[in-house]
Amino acid sequence: MVVFMGTLYELSILLFEVPTGVVADLYSRKLSVCIGWFVVGIAFFIQGIFPFPAVVIAAQIILGIGDTFTSGAHDAWVADEIPLTNPGLTAGQAFFLGQRASFLGRIVGPILALAFSLSGLTTVLWVTGIGFFIFAIAAYFWMTEKGFHRGDQERHFWATFVEGFGIVRLSRLLTLVLVVSVFYGFASEGFDRLWNKIFLDAFALPKVLGFDDTFWWALFGILTQVGGMGLNMGLTKVLDTSSSRSITSALIILTMVLIFSILGFAVTSSFVLASILYVVSRSIRRLLDPLLTTWTNLFAPPQTRATILSFSSQAHSFGEIGGGPVVGAIGQKLSAMSAVVTAAFLLMPTLPVLFTARKQSEET
């Protein structure tokens, strides 16, 4: 069921990702982001008010649509504003700095969720929804958008889509970026939806301070953010965010470690080792996002930047839709462990693609 819910969410992203990216390129990155946050807030809020299966399923579709308004637009907005607000900073460096701020928020988030959960899950959903409403309103009225300039009136929705698609088709490196995103999507859905089942099936999680399993999920969430923060800070010291070769080299190393950590997590009988490998794998997964965004942004011209970034996100969703049901079926027929092992093997084709991309980067 959880894999089905995730697949439904990714399907809505697949359908709406590029159209909303085109909207961001045509009208306003800031407006697109604010709309997205508001729609996400609605998705959480209605789940809190109406905690019924049909409503929860519908909320996944709404949540996916909201995310499509923010994904490409948010990164394109940052890339537009950085040259004006901080000329000494590259867009890639800004993406990594932004992720550090996100890590801090994700550390505080599980703690707050744990506290609000004492009043019930519906309270957590209400508060989350209200928080997104506040973000949307505050961003619209107080954040600037000076780097984005709307195209002339001759430019329209379909022309923007065609131009963005043509740029991707003619750029071998951008095409390889999309292929990598698809393979990451193949592997991620099963692991994301089944990792907690592996813990519950293999280990008896003790209650702590009166909390049930939510304590452990919150703890793992905090440790993942701390680990991701450490990796982020370490990588930015050696990574050249303006070099495609440097980015692909980092992706190759991280993907190798990710494959082995997911495999080890799935098969180990040690709770401590499983916890460590889970935190390592999730921390690496967090780091892949700014790396892929930075890599894509290197080849995306400003006028179609949000559209092309949306193509990358859509490719990831396509992979999740393709891989999610397969991994979910394996989990249902065999075991969650078998499904997560399959997810690790689905990551392996990423490596030859990344090696090809690195070689291509050296030739250009």
C-alpha positions as CSV (number, residue, x, y, z in Angstrom):
1,M,0.0,0.0,0.0
2,V,2.8,2.4,0.9
3,V,4.6,1.7,-2.4
4,F,1.3,2.3,-4.2
5,M,0.9,5.7,-2.4
6,G,4.4,6.7,-3.4
7,T,3.8,5.7,-7.0
8,L,0.6,7.7,-7.1
9,Y,2.5,10.7,-5.8
10,E,5.3,10.3,-8.4
11,L,2.7,9.9,-11.2
12,S,1.2,13.3,-10.4
13,I,4.8,14.7,-10.6
14,L,5.4,13.0,-13.9
15,L,2.3,14.5,-15.4
16,F,2.6,18.0,-14.1
17,E,6.3,18.6,-13.6
18,V,7.2,20.0,-17.0
19,P,4.0,22.1,-17.5
20,T,4.6,23.8,-14.2
21,G,8.2,24.3,-15.1
22,V,7.2,26.1,-18.3
23,V,4.9,28.3,-16.2
24,A,7.9,29.3,-14.1
25,D,9.9,30.1,-17.2
26,L,7.1,32.2,-18.7
27,Y,5.6,34.1,-15.8
28,S,7.4,34.1,-12.5
29,R,9.6,31.7,-10.6
30,K,8.6,33.2,-7.3
31,L,4.9,33.0,-8.1
32,S,5.3,29.3,-9.1
33,V,7.1,28.5,-5.8
34,C,4.5,30.3,-3.7
35,I,1.6,28.5,-5.5
36,G,3.5,25.2,-4.9
37,W,3.9,25.8,-1.2
38,F,0.3,26.8,-0.8
39,V,-0.9,23.6,-2.7
40,V,1.3,21.4,-0.5
41,G,-0.1,23.1,2.6
42,I,-3.6,22.2,1.3
43,A,-2.6,18.5,0.9
44,F,-1.3,18.2,4.4
45,F,-4.2,20.2,5.9
46,I,-7.0,18.2,4.4
47,Q,-5.4,14.9,5.5
48,G,-5.5,16.3,9.1
49,I,-9.1,17.3,8.8
50,F,-10.3,14.2,6.9
51,P,-8.1,11.2,7.9
52,F,-9.8,8.7,5.6
53,P,-8.1,6.5,3.0
54,A,-9.8,8.1,0.0
55,V,-8.8,11.6,1.2
56,V,-5.2,10.5,1.9
57,I,-4.9,9.1,-1.7
58,A,-6.3,12.3,-3.2
59,A,-3.9,14.3,-1.0
60,Q,-0.9,12.4,-2.6
61,I,-2.0,13.7,-6.0
62,I,-2.4,17.3,-4.6
63,L,1.0,17.0,-2.9
64,G,2.6,15.9,-6.1
65,I,1.1,18.8,-8.0
66,G,2.3,21.2,-5.4
67,D,5.8,19.9,-5.5
68,T,5.9,20.3,-9.3
69,F,5.3,24.0,-8.9
70,T,8.4,24.3,-6.7
71,S,11.0,21.9,-7.9
72,G,12.4,23.5,-11.1
73,A,11.1,27.0,-10.2
74,H,12.9,27.1,-6.8
75,D,16.3,26.2,-8.2
76,A,15.9,28.5,-11.2
77,W,14.9,31.3,-8.9
78,V,18.0,30.8,-6.9
79,A,20.2,30.7,-10.0
80,D,18.7,33.9,-11.3
81,E,19.1,35.9,-8.1
82,I,22.6,34.8,-7.0
83,P,24.5,36.9,-9.6
84,L,22.6,40.0,-8.4
85,T,22.7,39.4,-4.6
86,N,26.1,37.6,-4.2
87,P,28.2,37.8,-7.4
88,G,31.1,35.9,-5.7
89,L,28.9,32.8,-5.3
90,T,28.2,30.3,-8.0
91,A,24.7,28.8,-8.3
92,G,26.1,25.4,-7.3
93,Q,27.6,26.8,-4.1
94,A,24.3,28.4,-3.3
95,F,22.5,25.1,-3.8
96,F,24.8,23.4,-1.3
97,L,24.5,26.3,1.2
98,G,20.7,26.1,0.9
99,Q,20.8,22.4,1.6
100,R,22.7,23.1,4.8
101,A,19.9,25.4,5.9
102,S,17.5,22.6,4.9
103,F,19.4,20.2,7.1
104,L,19.0,22.4,10.1
105,G,15.2,22.7,9.5
106,R,15.0,18.9,9.1
107,I,16.7,18.4,12.4
108,V,14.2,20.7,14.2
109,G,11.3,19.3,12.2
110,P,11.3,15.7,13.6
111,I,11.6,17.1,17.1
112,L,8.6,19.3,16.6
113,A,6.7,16.5,14.9
114,L,7.5,14.2,17.9
115,A,6.2,16.8,20.3
116,F,3.0,17.5,18.3
117,S,2.4,13.8,17.9
118,L,1.5,13.6,21.5
119,S,-1.8,15.3,20.5
120,G,-2.2,12.9,17.6
121,L,-1.0,12.7,14.0
122,T,-3.8,15.0,12.8
123,T,-2.2,17.8,14.8
124,V,1.1,17.3,13.0
125,L,-0.6,17.5,9.7
126,W,-2.5,20.6,10.6
127,V,0.6,22.4,11.8
128,T,2.6,21.3,8.7
129,G,-0.2,22.6,6.4
130,I,-0.3,26.0,8.2
131,G,3.5,26.2,8.1
132,F,3.4,25.9,4.3
133,F,0.7,28.6,4.0
134,I,2.9,30.9,6.0
135,F,5.9,30.2,3.8
136,A,3.9,30.9,0.7
137,I,2.5,34.2,1.9
138,A,5.8,35.4,3.4
139,A,7.8,34.5,0.3
140,Y,5.4,36.3,-2.0
141,F,5.4,39.6,-0.1
142,W,9.0,39.7,1.3
143,M,11.3,37.8,-1.1
144,T,12.7,39.5,-4.2
145,E,12.7,38.4,-7.8
146,K,15.0,40.7,-9.7
147,G,16.9,38.3,-11.9
148,F,13.9,36.9,-13.8
149,H,12.7,38.7,-16.9
150,R,9.6,37.6,-18.7
151,G,10.0,36.9,-22.4
152,D,8.3,38.9,-25.1
153,Q,4.7,38.4,-25.9
154,E,5.6,36.2,-28.9
155,R,6.9,33.6,-26.5
156,H,4.2,31.1,-25.4
157,F,3.8,27.9,-23.4
158,W,4.4,25.4,-26.2
159,A,7.3,27.3,-27.7
160,T,9.0,27.3,-24.3
161,F,8.4,23.5,-23.9
162,V,9.8,22.8,-27.4
163,E,12.8,25.0,-26.9
164,G,13.6,23.3,-23.5
165,F,13.2,19.8,-25.0
166,G,15.3,20.7,-28.0
167,I,18.2,21.8,-25.8
168,V,18.1,18.6,-23.8
169,R,17.9,16.5,-27.0
170,L,20.9,18.2,-28.6
171,S,23.0,18.1,-25.4
172,R,24.6,14.7,-24.8
173,L,25.5,15.6,-21.2
174,L,22.0,16.8,-20.4
175,T,20.6,13.6,-21.9
176,L,23.0,11.6,-19.6
177,V,21.8,13.7,-16.6
178,L,18.2,12.6,-17.4
179,V,19.3,8.9,-17.7
180,V,21.0,9.1,-14.3
181,S,17.9,10.6,-12.8
182,V,15.8,7.8,-14.2
183,F,18.0,5.1,-12.6
184,Y,18.1,6.9,-9.3
185,G,14.3,6.9,-9.5
186,F,14.2,3.2,-10.2
187,A,16.1,2.4,-7.0
188,S,14.7,5.0,-4.6
189,E,11.0,4.3,-4.3
190,G,11.3,0.8,-2.9
191,F,13.9,1.8,-0.4
192,D,12.1,4.9,0.7
193,R,8.8,3.0,1.4
194,L,10.2,-0.2,2.9
195,W,13.2,0.7,5.1
196,N,11.0,1.1,8.2
197,K,9.4,-2.3,7.5
198,I,12.8,-3.9,7.6
199,F,13.4,-2.4,11.0
200,L,10.1,-3.5,12.3
201,D,10.4,-7.1,10.8
202,A,14.0,-7.7,12.0
203,F,14.2,-5.9,15.3
204,A,12.1,-5.2,18.3
205,L,12.2,-1.5,18.8
206,P,11.9,-0.6,22.5
207,K,9.7,2.2,23.7
208,V,11.6,5.2,24.9
209,L,10.1,7.8,27.3
210,G,6.7,6.5,26.5
211,F,7.0,7.0,22.7
212,D,6.5,4.0,20.4
213,D,8.2,3.6,17.0
214,T,7.9,7.3,16.3
215,F,10.9,8.0,18.6
216,W,13.1,5.9,16.4
217,W,11.9,7.4,13.2
218,A,12.5,10.9,14.6
219,L,16.0,9.8,15.8
220,F,16.9,8.3,12.5
221,G,15.6,11.5,10.8
222,I,17.8,13.7,13.0
223,L,20.9,11.5,12.5
224,T,20.3,11.5,8.7
225,Q,20.3,15.3,8.7
226,V,23.5,15.5,10.8
227,G,25.2,13.0,8.5
228,G,24.0,14.8,5.4
229,M,25.3,18.1,6.8
230,G,28.7,16.6,7.4
231,L,28.9,15.2,3.9
232,N,27.7,18.5,2.5
233,M,30.4,20.5,4.3
234,G,33.1,18.0,3.4
235,L,32.2,17.7,-0.3
236,T,32.0,21.4,-0.8
237,K,35.7,21.7,0.2
238,V,36.8,19.6,-2.7
239,L,34.1,19.9,-5.3
240,D,34.3,22.3,-8.2
241,T,30.7,23.2,-8.7
242,S,31.5,24.7,-12.1
243,S,33.1,21.5,-13.5
244,S,31.0,18.7,-14.9
245,R,33.9,16.3,-14.5
246,S,34.2,17.1,-10.8
247,I,30.5,16.6,-10.3
248,T,30.4,13.3,-12.1
249,S,33.4,12.0,-10.2
250,A,31.6,12.9,-6.9
251,L,28.5,11.1,-8.1
252,I,30.4,8.0,-9.0
253,I,32.0,7.7,-5.6
254,L,28.8,8.4,-3.7
255,T,26.8,6.0,-5.8
256,M,29.2,3.2,-5.1
257,V,29.0,3.8,-1.4
258,L,25.2,4.1,-1.6
259,I,24.9,0.7,-3.4
260,F,27.0,-1.1,-0.7
261,S,25.3,0.7,2.2
262,I,21.8,-0.3,0.9
263,L,22.8,-3.9,0.4
264,G,24.4,-4.1,3.8
265,F,21.4,-2.5,5.4
266,A,19.1,-5.1,3.8
267,V,21.0,-8.2,4.9
268,T,22.6,-7.3,8.2
269,S,21.3,-8.9,11.4
270,S,22.9,-6.2,13.6
271,F,20.6,-3.4,14.7
272,V,23.5,-1.0,15.3
273,L,25.0,-1.8,11.8
274,A,21.6,-1.5,10.2
275,S,21.1,1.9,11.8
276,I,24.5,3.2,10.7
277,L,24.1,1.9,7.1
278,Y,20.6,3.4,6.9
279,V,21.9,6.8,8.1
280,V,24.8,6.6,5.6
281,S,22.5,5.7,2.7
282,R,20.0,8.4,3.5
283,S,22.7,11.0,4.0
284,I,24.1,10.2,0.6
285,R,20.7,10.3,-1.0
286,R,20.2,13.9,0.4
287,L,23.5,14.9,-1.2
288,L,22.5,13.7,-4.6
289,D,19.9,16.4,-5.0
290,P,22.1,19.5,-5.0
291,L,24.7,17.6,-7.1
292,L,22.1,16.7,-9.8
293,T,20.7,20.2,-9.7
294,T,24.1,21.8,-10.0
295,W,25.0,19.5,-12.9
296,T,21.8,20.2,-14.7
297,N,22.1,24.0,-14.2
298,L,25.6,24.0,-15.9
299,F,23.9,23.3,-19.2
300,A,20.5,25.0,-18.8
301,P,20.1,28.5,-20.4
302,P,18.3,31.1,-18.3
303,Q,15.2,31.4,-20.5
304,T,14.4,27.7,-20.2
305,R,16.1,26.9,-16.9
306,A,13.1,25.9,-14.9
307,T,11.7,23.8,-17.7
308,I,15.0,21.8,-18.1
309,L,15.3,21.4,-14.3
310,S,11.8,20.1,-14.4
311,F,12.7,17.6,-17.1
312,S,15.3,16.2,-14.6
313,S,12.8,15.9,-11.8
314,Q,10.3,14.3,-14.2
315,A,12.9,11.7,-15.2
316,H,13.4,10.8,-11.6
317,S,9.6,10.4,-11.2
318,F,9.5,8.3,-14.3
319,G,12.1,6.0,-12.7
320,E,10.2,5.8,-9.5
321,I,7.0,4.9,-11.2
322,G,8.7,2.2,-13.2
323,G,10.7,0.8,-10.3
324,G,8.2,1.3,-7.5
325,P,5.7,-1.3,-8.5
326,V,8.5,-3.8,-9.4
327,V,10.2,-3.4,-6.0
328,G,6.8,-3.3,-4.2
329,A,5.7,-6.6,-5.9
330,I,9.0,-8.3,-4.8
331,G,8.4,-7.0,-1.3
332,Q,4.9,-8.4,-1.3
333,K,5.7,-11.8,-2.8
334,L,9.1,-12.4,-1.1
335,S,10.2,-10.0,1.6
336,A,11.0,-6.4,2.3
337,M,14.7,-7.4,2.4
338,S,14.5,-8.9,-1.1
339,A,12.9,-5.7,-2.3
340,V,15.6,-3.4,-0.9
341,V,18.3,-5.7,-2.3
342,T,16.6,-5.3,-5.7
343,A,16.6,-1.5,-5.2
344,A,20.4,-1.6,-4.7
345,F,20.9,-3.7,-7.9
346,L,18.8,-1.2,-9.8
347,L,21.3,1.5,-8.9
348,M,24.2,-0.3,-10.6
349,P,23.5,0.7,-14.2
350,T,24.0,4.3,-13.0
351,L,27.7,3.7,-12.8
352,P,28.5,3.1,-16.5
353,V,26.3,6.1,-17.4
354,L,28.3,8.3,-15.0
355,F,31.6,7.1,-16.3
356,T,30.4,7.9,-19.8
357,A,29.3,11.4,-18.6
358,R,32.7,12.0,-17.0
359,K,34.5,11.0,-20.2
360,Q,32.2,13.2,-22.2
361,S,33.0,16.1,-19.8
362,E,36.7,15.7,-20.4
363,E,36.1,15.9,-24.2
364,T,34.0,19.1,-24.0
